[in-house]
Amino acid sequence: MKFDWLNKSIPLEQHLENDATNNFTLIRLIAAMMVVKLHSYSLTTHVKGQYDDYSFHLHQLGLPVFFFISGLLVSQSFEKSSSWKNFVWKRFLRIYPAAWLSIFACAFILGPIVTTWNITDYFSNSVFFQFLTSAFLVEIKYVLPGVFEHSLMGNPSVNSSLWTITLELKLYLLILIWGVLKTRYKNFILAVVMIVTLILGQFFRDEAEIVLSKFFHKPILLFGYLNFGVLFLAGIFCNIYKKKIIIKPWWMPAITILLLLIYLKNMLVITFFLVPLMTLYIATIKVSFFKKITPKADLSYGIYVFAFPVQQLVANYIKPQDSWTFFFLSILFVLPLAVFSWYVVEKKALQLKNIFK
Protein backbone atom coordinates (compact mmCIF):
# COMPACT_ATOMS: atom_id res chain seq x y z
CA MET A 1 0.00 0.00 0.00
CA LYS A 2 1.33 3.43 -0.93
CA PHE A 3 1.27 6.34 1.49
CA ASP A 4 2.73 9.01 -0.79
CA TRP A 5 0.12 11.52 0.33
CA LEU A 6 1.63 11.48 3.84
CA ASN A 7 4.69 13.22 2.45
CA LYS A 8 2.88 15.94 0.55
CA SER A 9 2.33 19.54 1.63
CA ILE A 10 -0.85 20.66 -0.09
CA PRO A 11 -1.96 24.30 -0.37
CA LEU A 12 -5.64 24.58 0.52
CA GLU A 13 -6.25 27.03 -2.34
CA GLN A 14 -5.67 24.43 -5.05
CA HIS A 15 -8.30 22.17 -3.49
CA LEU A 16 -10.94 24.91 -3.46
CA GLU A 17 -10.83 25.53 -7.22
CA ASN A 18 -13.85 23.31 -7.87
CA ASP A 19 -15.69 20.31 -6.48
CA ALA A 20 -13.50 17.89 -8.42
CA THR A 21 -10.43 18.87 -6.38
CA ASN A 22 -11.73 18.07 -2.89
CA ASN A 23 -13.82 15.63 -0.85
CA PHE A 24 -16.23 18.14 0.70
CA THR A 25 -19.32 16.59 -0.92
CA LEU A 26 -18.51 13.22 0.63
CA ILE A 27 -17.69 14.82 3.99
CA ARG A 28 -21.03 16.67 4.03
CA LEU A 29 -22.80 13.39 3.29
CA ILE A 30 -21.02 11.68 6.17
CA ALA A 31 -21.77 14.67 8.43
CA ALA A 32 -25.48 14.47 7.57
CA MET A 33 -25.46 10.78 8.50
CA MET A 34 -23.65 11.63 11.73
CA VAL A 35 -26.52 13.97 12.62
CA VAL A 36 -28.98 11.14 11.95
CA LYS A 37 -26.90 8.91 14.22
CA LEU A 38 -26.82 11.64 16.87
CA HIS A 39 -30.62 11.82 16.87
CA SER A 40 -30.84 8.02 16.85
CA TYR A 41 -28.60 7.83 19.88
CA SER A 42 -30.11 10.70 21.85
CA LEU A 43 -33.71 9.69 21.17
CA THR A 44 -33.31 6.00 22.02
CA THR A 45 -31.25 6.75 25.13
CA HIS A 46 -33.90 9.27 26.15
CA VAL A 47 -36.47 6.50 26.15
CA LYS A 48 -34.18 4.33 28.28
CA GLY A 49 -33.26 7.23 30.56
CA GLN A 50 -29.57 6.84 29.82
CA TYR A 51 -28.71 10.06 28.01
CA ASP A 52 -25.54 11.79 29.18
CA ASP A 53 -25.05 15.39 28.04
CA TYR A 54 -21.39 15.44 29.03
CA SER A 55 -19.97 12.35 27.35
CA PHE A 56 -18.51 12.60 23.85
CA HIS A 57 -19.50 10.51 20.85
CA LEU A 58 -17.98 10.86 17.40
CA HIS A 59 -21.35 11.55 15.76
CA GLN A 60 -21.52 14.79 17.77
CA LEU A 61 -19.04 16.27 15.27
CA GLY A 62 -21.59 16.16 12.44
CA LEU A 63 -23.04 19.62 12.97
CA PRO A 64 -19.70 21.30 13.77
CA VAL A 65 -18.29 19.89 10.52
CA PHE A 66 -21.33 21.16 8.62
CA PHE A 67 -20.91 24.68 9.95
CA PHE A 68 -17.17 24.77 9.36
CA ILE A 69 -17.55 23.66 5.74
CA SER A 70 -20.38 26.13 5.28
CA GLY A 71 -18.25 29.03 6.52
CA LEU A 72 -15.42 27.97 4.22
CA LEU A 73 -17.41 27.39 1.03
CA VAL A 74 -20.10 30.06 1.44
CA SER A 75 -17.50 32.79 2.00
CA GLN A 76 -15.77 31.51 -1.12
CA SER A 77 -19.12 31.68 -2.92
CA PHE A 78 -19.41 35.33 -1.94
CA GLU A 79 -16.00 36.03 -3.48
CA LYS A 80 -17.02 34.31 -6.71
CA SER A 81 -20.46 35.95 -6.93
CA SER A 82 -20.88 38.72 -9.46
CA SER A 83 -22.67 40.90 -6.89
CA TRP A 84 -24.15 40.74 -3.42
CA LYS A 85 -27.56 40.21 -5.04
CA ASN A 86 -26.23 37.20 -6.92
CA PHE A 87 -24.81 35.84 -3.65
CA VAL A 88 -28.12 36.24 -1.81
CA TRP A 89 -30.01 34.64 -4.70
CA LYS A 90 -27.69 31.61 -4.77
CA ARG A 91 -28.04 31.15 -1.01
CA PHE A 92 -31.82 31.37 -1.36
CA LEU A 93 -31.82 28.67 -4.06
CA ARG A 94 -29.60 26.39 -2.01
CA ILE A 95 -31.55 26.63 1.24
CA TYR A 96 -35.22 27.39 0.67
CA PRO A 97 -36.56 24.98 -2.02
CA ALA A 98 -35.58 21.77 -0.21
CA ALA A 99 -36.64 23.20 3.15
CA TRP A 100 -40.03 24.12 1.64
CA LEU A 101 -40.39 20.61 0.25
CA SER A 102 -39.81 19.15 3.70
CA ILE A 103 -42.07 21.62 5.54
CA PHE A 104 -44.99 21.34 3.12
CA ALA A 105 -44.65 17.54 2.85
CA CYS A 106 -44.88 17.34 6.64
CA ALA A 107 -47.87 19.68 6.76
CA PHE A 108 -49.89 18.27 3.86
CA ILE A 109 -48.85 14.61 3.67
CA LEU A 110 -47.31 13.33 6.89
CA GLY A 111 -49.55 15.36 9.20
CA PRO A 112 -52.92 14.30 7.79
CA ILE A 113 -51.80 10.64 7.78
CA VAL A 114 -50.60 10.39 11.37
CA THR A 115 -52.68 13.04 13.18
CA THR A 116 -55.05 11.85 15.86
CA TRP A 117 -57.35 14.77 15.09
CA ASN A 118 -60.31 14.95 12.73
CA ILE A 119 -58.90 16.02 9.35
CA THR A 120 -61.13 19.11 9.19
CA ASP A 121 -59.99 20.22 12.63
CA TYR A 122 -56.38 19.53 11.65
CA PHE A 123 -56.44 21.85 8.64
CA SER A 124 -58.45 24.57 10.36
CA ASN A 125 -56.44 24.76 13.57
CA SER A 126 -54.21 27.78 14.11
CA VAL A 127 -51.27 25.50 15.00
CA PHE A 128 -51.33 24.18 11.41
CA PHE A 129 -51.03 27.69 9.97
CA GLN A 130 -48.33 28.58 12.48
CA PHE A 131 -46.35 25.57 11.29
CA LEU A 132 -46.58 26.85 7.70
CA THR A 133 -44.90 30.10 8.74
CA SER A 134 -41.76 28.00 9.29
CA ALA A 135 -41.33 28.26 5.51
CA PHE A 136 -39.85 31.74 6.04
CA LEU A 137 -37.05 30.03 8.02
CA VAL A 138 -37.03 32.93 10.47
CA GLU A 139 -38.82 31.40 13.45
CA ILE A 140 -39.50 27.67 13.34
CA LYS A 141 -42.76 26.22 14.63
CA TYR A 142 -42.18 22.58 15.42
CA VAL A 143 -45.59 21.00 16.08
CA LEU A 144 -48.63 20.07 14.01
CA PRO A 145 -52.12 19.40 15.45
CA GLY A 146 -52.35 15.88 16.82
CA VAL A 147 -49.01 14.82 15.30
CA PHE A 148 -46.55 12.94 17.54
CA GLU A 149 -48.38 14.30 20.60
CA HIS A 150 -47.43 11.21 22.57
CA SER A 151 -44.20 10.42 20.78
CA LEU A 152 -42.14 7.67 22.33
CA MET A 153 -39.27 10.09 22.10
CA GLY A 154 -40.96 12.48 24.51
CA ASN A 155 -40.76 15.17 21.85
CA PRO A 156 -43.70 16.19 19.60
CA SER A 157 -41.46 18.14 17.23
CA VAL A 158 -42.04 17.29 13.58
CA ASN A 159 -38.63 18.53 12.46
CA SER A 160 -36.24 19.66 15.16
CA SER A 161 -33.36 20.03 12.69
CA LEU A 162 -34.76 23.19 11.12
CA TRP A 163 -33.48 25.49 13.87
CA THR A 164 -29.94 25.11 12.54
CA ILE A 165 -31.05 26.39 9.14
CA THR A 166 -32.30 29.63 10.67
CA LEU A 167 -28.90 29.96 12.35
CA GLU A 168 -27.18 29.25 9.03
CA LEU A 169 -29.12 32.06 7.34
CA LYS A 170 -28.07 34.53 10.05
CA LEU A 171 -24.46 33.51 9.51
CA TYR A 172 -24.89 34.10 5.77
CA LEU A 173 -25.91 37.63 6.68
CA LEU A 174 -22.66 37.95 8.62
CA ILE A 175 -20.71 36.97 5.48
CA LEU A 176 -22.67 39.52 3.47
CA ILE A 177 -21.92 42.31 5.97
CA TRP A 178 -18.26 41.29 6.16
CA GLY A 179 -18.02 41.11 2.38
CA VAL A 180 -19.38 44.57 1.69
CA LEU A 181 -17.56 46.19 4.61
CA LYS A 182 -15.09 48.78 3.28
CA THR A 183 -12.28 48.81 5.80
CA ARG A 184 -8.84 47.25 5.83
CA TYR A 185 -9.47 46.14 9.41
CA LYS A 186 -12.39 43.87 8.57
CA ASN A 187 -10.35 40.65 8.93
CA PHE A 188 -9.09 41.87 12.30
CA ILE A 189 -12.67 42.62 13.38
CA LEU A 190 -13.72 39.14 12.27
CA ALA A 191 -10.84 37.63 14.26
CA VAL A 192 -11.92 39.49 17.39
CA VAL A 193 -15.51 38.30 16.96
CA MET A 194 -14.30 34.71 16.54
CA ILE A 195 -12.07 34.81 19.63
CA VAL A 196 -14.77 36.43 21.77
CA THR A 197 -17.28 33.83 20.54
CA LEU A 198 -14.91 31.01 21.47
CA ILE A 199 -14.24 32.44 24.94
CA LEU A 200 -17.94 33.00 25.63
CA GLY A 201 -18.85 29.54 24.36
CA GLN A 202 -16.18 27.80 26.42
CA PHE A 203 -16.26 29.74 29.68
CA PHE A 204 -19.18 32.20 29.98
CA ARG A 205 -22.16 30.88 28.04
CA ASP A 206 -24.48 30.58 31.05
CA GLU A 207 -23.61 34.07 32.27
CA ALA A 208 -24.11 35.56 28.80
CA GLU A 209 -27.51 33.85 28.47
CA ILE A 210 -28.63 35.26 31.84
CA VAL A 211 -27.56 38.81 30.94
CA LEU A 212 -29.18 38.72 27.49
CA SER A 213 -32.37 37.09 28.78
CA LYS A 214 -32.79 39.88 31.32
CA PHE A 215 -32.07 42.53 28.70
CA PHE A 216 -34.55 41.19 26.11
CA HIS A 217 -37.07 39.99 28.72
CA LYS A 218 -37.26 36.52 27.18
CA PRO A 219 -35.18 33.32 27.28
CA ILE A 220 -32.04 33.61 25.12
CA LEU A 221 -30.16 30.43 24.25
CA LEU A 222 -26.66 30.88 22.84
CA PHE A 223 -25.53 27.29 22.35
CA GLY A 224 -25.92 27.29 18.57
CA TYR A 225 -24.60 30.82 18.06
CA LEU A 226 -21.46 30.13 20.08
CA ASN A 227 -20.67 26.45 19.51
CA PHE A 228 -21.49 26.36 15.80
CA GLY A 229 -21.02 30.03 14.97
CA VAL A 230 -17.37 29.93 16.03
CA LEU A 231 -16.71 27.06 13.60
CA PHE A 232 -18.49 28.93 10.83
CA LEU A 233 -16.16 31.85 11.52
CA ALA A 234 -13.19 29.47 11.47
CA GLY A 235 -14.32 28.34 8.03
CA ILE A 236 -14.40 31.95 6.82
CA PHE A 237 -10.85 32.46 8.09
CA CYS A 238 -9.62 29.34 6.32
CA ASN A 239 -11.03 30.72 3.09
CA ILE A 240 -9.45 34.15 3.67
CA TYR A 241 -6.03 32.58 4.21
CA LYS A 242 -6.39 29.65 1.82
CA LYS A 243 -3.21 30.65 -0.01
CA LYS A 244 -1.19 30.36 3.19
CA ILE A 245 -2.80 27.25 4.67
CA ILE A 246 -0.71 24.21 3.79
CA ILE A 247 -2.03 20.75 4.61
CA LYS A 248 0.88 19.14 6.43
CA PRO A 249 1.69 15.48 7.22
CA TRP A 250 1.90 16.24 10.95
CA TRP A 251 -1.80 17.10 10.94
CA MET A 252 -2.62 13.38 11.26
CA PRO A 253 -0.96 12.83 14.68
CA ALA A 254 -2.30 16.22 15.81
CA ILE A 255 -5.83 15.14 14.87
CA THR A 256 -5.34 11.84 16.71
CA ILE A 257 -4.22 13.64 19.86
CA LEU A 258 -7.17 16.06 19.69
CA LEU A 259 -9.59 13.14 19.27
CA LEU A 260 -8.14 11.49 22.37
CA LEU A 261 -8.40 14.76 24.30
CA ILE A 262 -12.02 15.37 23.33
CA TYR A 263 -12.98 11.88 24.49
CA LEU A 264 -11.36 12.67 27.81
CA LYS A 265 -12.84 16.17 28.07
CA ASN A 266 -15.60 17.33 25.74
CA MET A 267 -14.62 21.00 25.35
CA LEU A 268 -15.52 23.58 22.69
CA VAL A 269 -11.92 24.78 22.47
CA ILE A 270 -10.80 21.27 21.44
CA THR A 271 -13.59 21.05 18.86
CA PHE A 272 -12.50 24.46 17.53
CA PHE A 273 -9.09 23.07 16.58
CA LEU A 274 -10.11 19.48 15.82
CA VAL A 275 -12.87 20.11 13.30
CA PRO A 276 -10.93 22.40 10.91
CA LEU A 277 -7.80 20.22 11.01
CA MET A 278 -9.71 16.98 10.52
CA THR A 279 -12.08 18.33 7.87
CA LEU A 280 -9.39 19.97 5.74
CA TYR A 281 -7.12 16.96 6.04
CA ILE A 282 -9.78 14.48 4.91
CA ALA A 283 -11.01 16.90 2.24
CA THR A 284 -7.61 17.07 0.56
CA ILE A 285 -6.28 13.50 0.69
CA LYS A 286 -6.81 10.75 -1.89
CA VAL A 287 -9.28 12.93 -3.80
CA SER A 288 -9.24 10.74 -6.93
CA PHE A 289 -10.02 7.65 -4.83
CA PHE A 290 -12.78 9.21 -2.73
CA LYS A 291 -14.43 10.69 -5.83
CA LYS A 292 -15.04 7.12 -7.00
CA ILE A 293 -17.18 6.39 -3.93
CA THR A 294 -18.90 9.79 -3.74
CA PRO A 295 -22.49 9.73 -5.05
CA LYS A 296 -23.14 11.90 -8.10
CA ALA A 297 -26.12 13.43 -6.32
CA ASP A 298 -25.44 15.84 -3.45
CA LEU A 299 -27.68 14.15 -0.88
CA SER A 300 -26.47 15.78 2.33
CA TYR A 301 -29.00 18.61 2.55
CA GLY A 302 -31.90 16.39 1.57
CA ILE A 303 -30.95 13.89 4.25
CA TYR A 304 -30.67 16.70 6.76
CA VAL A 305 -34.07 18.32 6.16
CA PHE A 306 -36.02 15.04 5.91
CA ALA A 307 -34.28 12.90 8.53
CA PHE A 308 -36.02 14.05 11.70
CA PRO A 309 -39.65 13.55 10.55
CA VAL A 310 -38.60 10.15 9.17
CA GLN A 311 -37.01 9.32 12.51
CA GLN A 312 -40.19 10.28 14.34
CA LEU A 313 -42.11 7.85 12.14
CA VAL A 314 -39.54 5.09 12.63
CA ALA A 315 -39.44 5.65 16.40
CA ASN A 316 -43.20 5.61 16.88
CA TYR A 317 -44.31 2.98 14.37
CA ILE A 318 -41.38 0.56 14.06
CA LYS A 319 -40.04 1.17 17.57
CA PRO A 320 -36.38 0.14 17.24
CA GLN A 321 -34.74 -0.88 20.48
CA ASP A 322 -31.19 0.31 19.88
CA SER A 323 -29.54 3.30 18.23
CA TRP A 324 -27.87 1.42 15.37
CA THR A 325 -31.10 -0.24 14.26
CA PHE A 326 -32.77 3.14 14.54
CA PHE A 327 -30.00 4.72 12.47
CA PHE A 328 -30.00 2.18 9.64
CA LEU A 329 -33.80 2.15 9.34
CA SER A 330 -33.81 5.97 9.29
CA ILE A 331 -31.18 6.08 6.52
CA LEU A 332 -33.04 3.41 4.55
CA PHE A 333 -36.21 5.49 4.50
CA VAL A 334 -34.68 8.94 4.15
CA LEU A 335 -32.34 8.19 1.22
CA PRO A 336 -35.14 7.97 -1.40
CA LEU A 337 -36.49 11.31 -0.16
CA ALA A 338 -33.02 12.86 -0.40
CA VAL A 339 -32.58 11.55 -3.95
CA PHE A 340 -35.98 12.94 -4.94
CA SER A 341 -35.16 16.27 -3.30
CA TRP A 342 -31.86 16.56 -5.17
CA TYR A 343 -33.00 15.62 -8.67
CA VAL A 344 -36.49 17.12 -8.62
CA VAL A 345 -35.98 20.25 -6.50
CA GLU A 346 -32.44 21.20 -5.47
CA LYS A 347 -30.56 20.54 -8.70
CA LYS A 348 -33.18 22.28 -10.81
CA ALA A 349 -33.29 25.25 -8.45
CA LEU A 350 -29.52 25.68 -8.65
CA GLN A 351 -29.73 25.91 -12.43
CA LEU A 352 -31.40 29.30 -11.89
CA LYS A 353 -28.47 30.75 -9.93
CA ASN A 354 -27.39 33.22 -12.63
CA ILE A 355 -30.79 34.86 -13.15
CA PHE A 356 -29.72 37.69 -10.85
CA LYS A 357 -26.29 39.01 -11.74
C-alpha positions in Angstrom: 0.0 0.0 0.0 1.3 3.4 -0.9 1.3 6.3 1.5 2.7 9.0 -0.8 0.1 11.5 0.3 1.6 11.5 3.8 4.7 13.2 2.5 2.9 15.9 0.6 2.3 19.5 1.6 -0.8 20.7 -0.1 -2.0 24.3 -0.4 -5.6 24.6 0.5 -6.2 27.0 -2.3 -5.7 24.4 -5.0 -8.3 22.2 -3.5 -10.9 24.9 -3.5 -10.8 25.5 -7.2 -13.8 23.3 -7.9 -15.7 20.3 -6.5 -13.5 17.9 -8.4 -10.4 18.9 -6.4 -11.7 18.1 -2.9 -13.8 15.6 -0.8 -16.2 18.1 0.7 -19.3 16.6 -0.9 -18.5 13.2 0.6 -17.7 14.8 4.0 -21.0 16.7 4.0 -22.8 13.4 3.3 -21.0 11.7 6.2 -21.8 14.7 8.4 -25.5 14.5 7.6 -25.5 10.8 8.5 -23.7 11.6 11.7 -26.5 14.0 12.6 -29.0 11.1 11.9 -26.9 8.9 14.2 -26.8 11.6 16.9 -30.6 11.8 16.9 -30.8 8.0 16.8 -28.6 7.8 19.9 -30.1 10.7 21.8 -33.7 9.7 21.2 -33.3 6.0 22.0 -31.3 6.7 25.1 -33.9 9.3 26.2 -36.5 6.5 26.1 -34.2 4.3 28.3 -33.3 7.2 30.6 -29.6 6.8 29.8 -28.7 10.1 28.0 -25.5 11.8 29.2 -25.0 15.4 28.0 -21.4 15.4 29.0 -20.0 12.4 27.3 -18.5 12.6 23.9 -19.5 10.5 20.8 -18.0 10.9 17.4 -21.3 11.6 15.8 -21.5 14.8 17.8 -19.0 16.3 15.3 -21.6 16.2 12.4 -23.0 19.6 13.0 -19.7 21.3 13.8 -18.3 19.9 10.5 -21.3 21.2 8.6 -20.9 24.7 10.0 -17.2 24.8 9.4 -17.5 23.7 5.7 -20.4 26.1 5.3 -18.3 29.0 6.5 -15.4 28.0 4.2 -17.4 27.4 1.0 -20.1 30.1 1.4 -17.5 32.8 2.0 -15.8 31.5 -1.1 -19.1 31.7 -2.9 -19.4 35.3 -1.9 -16.0 36.0 -3.5 -17.0 34.3 -6.7 -20.5 35.9 -6.9 -20.9 38.7 -9.5 -22.7 40.9 -6.9 -24.2 40.7 -3.4 -27.6 40.2 -5.0 -26.2 37.2 -6.9 -24.8 35.8 -3.6 -28.1 36.2 -1.8 -30.0 34.6 -4.7 -27.7 31.6 -4.8 -28.0 31.2 -1.0 -31.8 31.4 -1.4 -31.8 28.7 -4.1 -29.6 26.4 -2.0 -31.6 26.6 1.2 -35.2 27.4 0.7 -36.6 25.0 -2.0 -35.6 21.8 -0.2 -36.6 23.2 3.1 -40.0 24.1 1.6 -40.4 20.6 0.2 -39.8 19.1 3.7 -42.1 21.6 5.5 -45.0 21.3 3.1 -44.6 17.5 2.8 -44.9 17.3 6.6 -47.9 19.7 6.8 -49.9 18.3 3.9 -48.8 14.6 3.7 -47.3 13.3 6.9 -49.6 15.4 9.2 -52.9 14.3 7.8 -51.8 10.6 7.8 -50.6 10.4 11.4 -52.7 13.0 13.2 -55.1 11.8 15.9 -57.3 14.8 15.1 -60.3 15.0 12.7 -58.9 16.0 9.4 -61.1 19.1 9.2 -60.0 20.2 12.6 -56.4 19.5 11.7 -56.4 21.8 8.6 -58.5 24.6 10.4 -56.4 24.8 13.6 -54.2 27.8 14.1 -51.3 25.5 15.0 -51.3 24.2 11.4 -51.0 27.7 10.0 -48.3 28.6 12.5 -46.4 25.6 11.3 -46.6 26.8 7.7 -44.9 30.1 8.7 -41.8 28.0 9.3 -41.3 28.3 5.5 -39.9 31.7 6.0 -37.0 30.0 8.0 -37.0 32.9 10.5 -38.8 31.4 13.5 -39.5 27.7 13.3 -42.8 26.2 14.6 -42.2 22.6 15.4 -45.6 21.0 16.1 -48.6 20.1 14.0 -52.1 19.4 15.5 -52.3 15.9 16.8 -49.0 14.8 15.3 -46.6 12.9 17.5 -48.4 14.3 20.6 -47.4 11.2 22.6 -44.2 10.4 20.8 -42.1 7.7 22.3 -39.3 10.1 22.1 -41.0 12.5 24.5 -40.8 15.2 21.8 -43.7 16.2 19.6 -41.5 18.1 17.2 -42.0 17.3 13.6 -38.6 18.5 12.5 -36.2 19.7 15.2 -33.4 20.0 12.7 -34.8 23.2 11.1 -33.5 25.5 13.9 -29.9 25.1 12.5 -31.0 26.4 9.1 -32.3 29.6 10.7 -28.9 30.0 12.3 -27.2 29.2 9.0 -29.1 32.1 7.3 -28.1 34.5 10.0 -24.5 33.5 9.5 -24.9 34.1 5.8 -25.9 37.6 6.7 -22.7 37.9 8.6 -20.7 37.0 5.5 -22.7 39.5 3.5 -21.9 42.3 6.0 -18.3 41.3 6.2 -18.0 41.1 2.4 -19.4 44.6 1.7 -17.6 46.2 4.6 -15.1 48.8 3.3 -12.3 48.8 5.8 -8.8 47.2 5.8 -9.5 46.1 9.4 -12.4 43.9 8.6 -10.3 40.7 8.9 -9.1 41.9 12.3 -12.7 42.6 13.4 -13.7 39.1 12.3 -10.8 37.6 14.3 -11.9 39.5 17.4 -15.5 38.3 17.0 -14.3 34.7 16.5 -12.1 34.8 19.6 -14.8 36.4 21.8 -17.3 33.8 20.5 -14.9 31.0 21.5 -14.2 32.4 24.9 -17.9 33.0 25.6 -18.8 29.5 24.4 -16.2 27.8 26.4 -16.3 29.7 29.7 -19.2 32.2 30.0 -22.2 30.9 28.0 -24.5 30.6 31.0 -23.6 34.1 32.3 -24.1 35.6 28.8 -27.5 33.9 28.5 -28.6 35.3 31.8 -27.6 38.8 30.9 -29.2 38.7 27.5 -32.4 37.1 28.8 -32.8 39.9 31.3 -32.1 42.5 28.7 -34.5 41.2 26.1 -37.1 40.0 28.7 -37.3 36.5 27.2 -35.2 33.3 27.3 -32.0 33.6 25.1 -30.2 30.4 24.2 -26.7 30.9 22.8 -25.5 27.3 22.4 -25.9 27.3 18.6 -24.6 30.8 18.1 -21.5 30.1 20.1 -20.7 26.4 19.5 -21.5 26.4 15.8 -21.0 30.0 15.0 -17.4 29.9 16.0 -16.7 27.1 13.6 -18.5 28.9 10.8 -16.2 31.9 11.5 -13.2 29.5 11.5 -14.3 28.3 8.0 -14.4 31.9 6.8 -10.9 32.5 8.1 -9.6 29.3 6.3 -11.0 30.7 3.1 -9.4 34.1 3.7 -6.0 32.6 4.2 -6.4 29.6 1.8 -3.2 30.7 0.0 -1.2 30.4 3.2 -2.8 27.2 4.7 -0.7 24.2 3.8 -2.0 20.8 4.6 0.9 19.1 6.4 1.7 15.5 7.2 1.9 16.2 11.0 -1.8 17.1 10.9 -2.6 13.4 11.3 -1.0 12.8 14.7 -2.3 16.2 15.8 -5.8 15.1 14.9 -5.3 11.8 16.7 -4.2 13.6 19.9 -7.2 16.1 19.7 -9.6 13.1 19.3 -8.1 11.5 22.4 -8.4 14.8 24.3 -12.0 15.4 23.3 -13.0 11.9 24.5 -11.4 12.7 27.8 -12.8 16.2 28.1 -15.6 17.3 25.7 -14.6 21.0 25.3 -15.5 23.6 22.7 -11.9 24.8 22.5 -10.8 21.3 21.4 -13.6 21.1 18.9 -12.5 24.5 17.5 -9.1 23.1 16.6 -10.1 19.5 15.8 -12.9 20.1 13.3 -10.9 22.4 10.9 -7.8 20.2 11.0 -9.7 17.0 10.5 -12.1 18.3 7.9 -9.4 20.0 5.7 -7.1 17.0 6.0 -9.8 14.5 4.9 -11.0 16.9 2.2 -7.6 17.1 0.6 -6.3 13.5 0.7 -6.8 10.7 -1.9 -9.3 12.9 -3.8 -9.2 10.7 -6.9 -10.0 7.7 -4.8 -12.8 9.2 -2.7 -14.4 10.7 -5.8 -15.0 7.1 -7.0 -17.2 6.4 -3.9 -18.9 9.8 -3.7 -22.5 9.7 -5.1 -23.1 11.9 -8.1 -26.1 13.4 -6.3 -25.4 15.8 -3.5 -27.7 14.1 -0.9 -26.5 15.8 2.3 -29.0 18.6 2.6 -31.9 16.4 1.6 -30.9 13.9 4.3 -30.7 16.7 6.8 -34.1 18.3 6.2 -36.0 15.0 5.9 -34.3 12.9 8.5 -36.0 14.1 11.7 -39.7 13.5 10.6 -38.6 10.2 9.2 -37.0 9.3 12.5 -40.2 10.3 14.3 -42.1 7.8 12.1 -39.5 5.1 12.6 -39.4 5.6 16.4 -43.2 5.6 16.9 -44.3 3.0 14.4 -41.4 0.6 14.1 -40.0 1.2 17.6 -36.4 0.1 17.2 -34.7 -0.9 20.5 -31.2 0.3 19.9 -29.5 3.3 18.2 -27.9 1.4 15.4 -31.1 -0.2 14.3 -32.8 3.1 14.5 -30.0 4.7 12.5 -30.0 2.2 9.6 -33.8 2.2 9.3 -33.8 6.0 9.3 -31.2 6.1 6.5 -33.0 3.4 4.6 -36.2 5.5 4.5 -34.7 8.9 4.1 -32.3 8.2 1.2 -35.1 8.0 -1.4 -36.5 11.3 -0.2 -33.0 12.9 -0.4 -32.6 11.5 -4.0 -36.0 12.9 -4.9 -35.2 16.3 -3.3 -31.9 16.6 -5.2 -33.0 15.6 -8.7 -36.5 17.1 -8.6 -36.0 20.2 -6.5 -32.4 21.2 -5.5 -30.6 20.5 -8.7 -33.2 22.3 -10.8 -33.3 25.3 -8.5 -29.5 25.7 -8.6 -29.7 25.9 -12.4 -31.4 29.3 -11.9 -28.5 30.7 -9.9 -27.4 33.2 -12.6 -30.8 34.9 -13.1 -29.7 37.7 -10.9 -26.3 39.0 -11.7 
